[in-house]
Amino acid sequence: METDQIYEDGDPEIEQTDSKEINSILTSVKKLLGITEEYEHFDVDLILHINTTLGILTQIGVGPEDGFSIHDKSAVWDDFLQGNTRLELVKSYVHHKVRLLFDPPLSSAVIEAMNRMLGELEWRIYVTAEEKVQNETIAEKKATT
């Protein structure tokens, strides 16, 4: 009962902690994979797969131009997405790509369905990233004229 009261009152310290945990790339991927934050046995493997996926995203134009990698749970989505709310689907892409690399399904039909979904997400992410580049180019041309 007391815990419910804390959340109802909107204790900023508790809300900030929850928000930060959800914003952590590693923690959010672990949560979606059904792994608790405290269980760190697979962190090295997950970090490797997350970094592979972030590298793929960087190649299609998402994230910092110099690339991005995580080393622990301190890396947050805002650092990678750079405030672009139109790219929130990147979180889902990273989760599904890491799931496929880390714990692939036994069924080939499920793997195929996941690959089709990942392909669609990649295309949508690419289009969104390309629109951003085009808008920046147009803004630069207007600024110089």
C-alpha positions as CSV (number, residue, x, y, z in Angstrom):
1,M,0.0,0.0,0.0
2,E,2.8,2.4,0.9
3,T,4.5,1.8,-2.5
4,D,1.2,2.7,-4.3
5,Q,1.0,5.9,-2.3
6,I,4.6,6.9,-3.3
7,Y,3.8,6.5,-7.0
8,E,0.4,8.3,-6.6
9,D,2.1,11.3,-5.0
10,G,4.5,11.5,-7.9
11,D,7.8,11.4,-5.9
12,P,10.2,12.8,-8.4
13,E,13.2,10.8,-7.2
14,I,11.4,7.5,-7.8
15,E,10.0,8.6,-11.2
16,Q,13.4,9.8,-12.3
17,T,15.0,6.5,-11.4
18,D,12.3,4.5,-13.3
19,S,12.6,6.7,-16.3
20,K,16.4,6.4,-16.4
21,E,16.2,2.6,-16.1
22,I,13.8,2.4,-19.0
23,N,15.9,4.9,-21.0
24,S,19.0,2.7,-20.6
25,I,19.7,0.8,-23.8
26,L,21.0,-2.4,-22.1
27,T,18.3,-2.4,-19.4
28,S,15.4,-1.9,-21.8
29,V,16.7,-4.7,-24.1
30,K,17.1,-7.0,-21.1
31,K,13.6,-6.2,-19.9
32,L,12.1,-7.0,-23.3
33,L,14.1,-10.3,-23.4
34,G,12.7,-11.2,-20.0
35,I,16.0,-10.8,-18.1
36,T,16.0,-8.8,-14.9
37,E,18.4,-5.8,-14.6
38,E,20.2,-7.4,-11.7
39,Y,21.0,-10.6,-13.6
40,E,24.3,-9.7,-15.4
41,H,25.5,-13.1,-16.5
42,F,24.6,-12.4,-20.2
43,D,25.5,-8.7,-20.3
44,V,28.7,-9.2,-22.3
45,D,26.8,-11.2,-24.9
46,L,23.9,-8.7,-25.1
47,I,26.3,-5.7,-25.3
48,L,28.0,-7.4,-28.2
49,H,24.7,-7.9,-30.1
50,I,23.4,-4.5,-29.2
51,N,26.6,-2.9,-30.6
52,T,26.3,-5.0,-33.8
53,T,22.8,-3.7,-34.2
54,L,23.7,-0.1,-33.5
55,G,26.4,-0.5,-36.1
56,I,23.9,-1.6,-38.7
57,L,21.7,1.4,-37.8
58,T,24.6,3.8,-38.1
59,Q,25.3,2.4,-41.6
60,I,21.7,3.3,-42.6
61,G,22.0,6.8,-41.3
62,V,20.7,6.6,-37.7
63,G,22.6,7.8,-34.6
64,P,25.8,9.9,-34.3
65,E,27.8,10.2,-37.5
66,D,30.9,8.9,-35.7
67,G,29.1,5.7,-34.6
68,F,27.9,4.7,-31.2
69,S,28.5,1.8,-28.9
70,I,27.5,0.8,-25.3
71,H,29.7,-0.6,-22.6
72,D,27.3,-0.9,-19.7
73,K,23.8,0.2,-18.7
74,S,24.8,3.9,-18.5
75,A,24.3,4.4,-22.3
76,V,20.8,5.8,-22.9
77,W,18.5,5.9,-26.0
78,D,18.6,9.7,-26.0
79,D,22.3,9.6,-26.7
80,F,21.8,7.4,-29.7
81,L,18.6,8.8,-31.1
82,Q,19.7,12.4,-30.5
83,G,16.2,13.6,-29.6
84,N,14.6,12.4,-32.9
85,T,11.3,11.1,-31.7
86,R,10.4,9.9,-35.2
87,L,13.0,7.2,-34.7
88,E,11.4,5.5,-31.6
89,L,10.9,2.4,-33.7
90,V,14.6,1.9,-33.5
91,K,14.1,0.6,-29.9
92,S,11.8,-2.2,-31.2
93,Y,14.3,-3.0,-34.0
94,V,17.2,-3.3,-31.6
95,H,15.1,-5.6,-29.4
96,H,14.0,-7.9,-32.1
97,K,17.5,-8.0,-33.8
98,V,19.2,-8.8,-30.5
99,R,16.6,-11.4,-29.7
100,L,17.3,-13.1,-33.1
101,L,21.1,-13.0,-32.5
102,F,21.0,-13.9,-28.8
103,D,18.2,-16.3,-28.5
104,P,16.8,-17.4,-31.9
105,P,13.5,-19.2,-32.1
106,L,13.6,-22.9,-32.9
107,S,10.9,-22.6,-35.6
108,S,12.2,-21.6,-39.0
109,A,8.7,-20.1,-39.7
110,V,9.1,-17.8,-36.7
111,I,12.6,-16.8,-37.7
112,E,11.3,-16.0,-41.2
113,A,8.5,-13.9,-39.8
114,M,11.0,-12.0,-37.6
115,N,13.3,-11.4,-40.5
116,R,10.4,-10.0,-42.6
117,M,9.4,-7.7,-39.7
118,L,13.1,-6.6,-39.2
119,G,13.3,-5.9,-43.0
120,E,10.2,-3.7,-42.8
121,L,11.5,-1.9,-39.7
122,E,14.9,-1.3,-41.5
123,W,13.1,0.1,-44.4
124,R,11.0,2.4,-42.3
125,I,14.0,3.5,-40.3
126,Y,16.0,4.2,-43.5
127,V,13.2,6.3,-44.9
128,T,12.8,8.3,-41.7
129,A,16.6,8.9,-41.6
130,E,16.7,9.9,-45.3
131,E,13.9,12.4,-44.7
132,K,15.9,14.0,-42.0
133,V,19.0,14.3,-44.3
134,Q,16.8,15.8,-47.1
135,N,15.2,18.3,-44.7
136,E,18.7,19.4,-43.4
137,T,19.9,19.8,-47.0
138,I,16.9,22.0,-47.9
139,A,17.5,24.1,-44.7
140,E,21.1,24.6,-45.6
141,K,20.2,25.7,-49.1
142,K,17.7,28.2,-47.8
143,A,20.2,29.5,-45.3
144,T,22.8,30.2,-48.0
145,T,20.4,32.0,-50.4
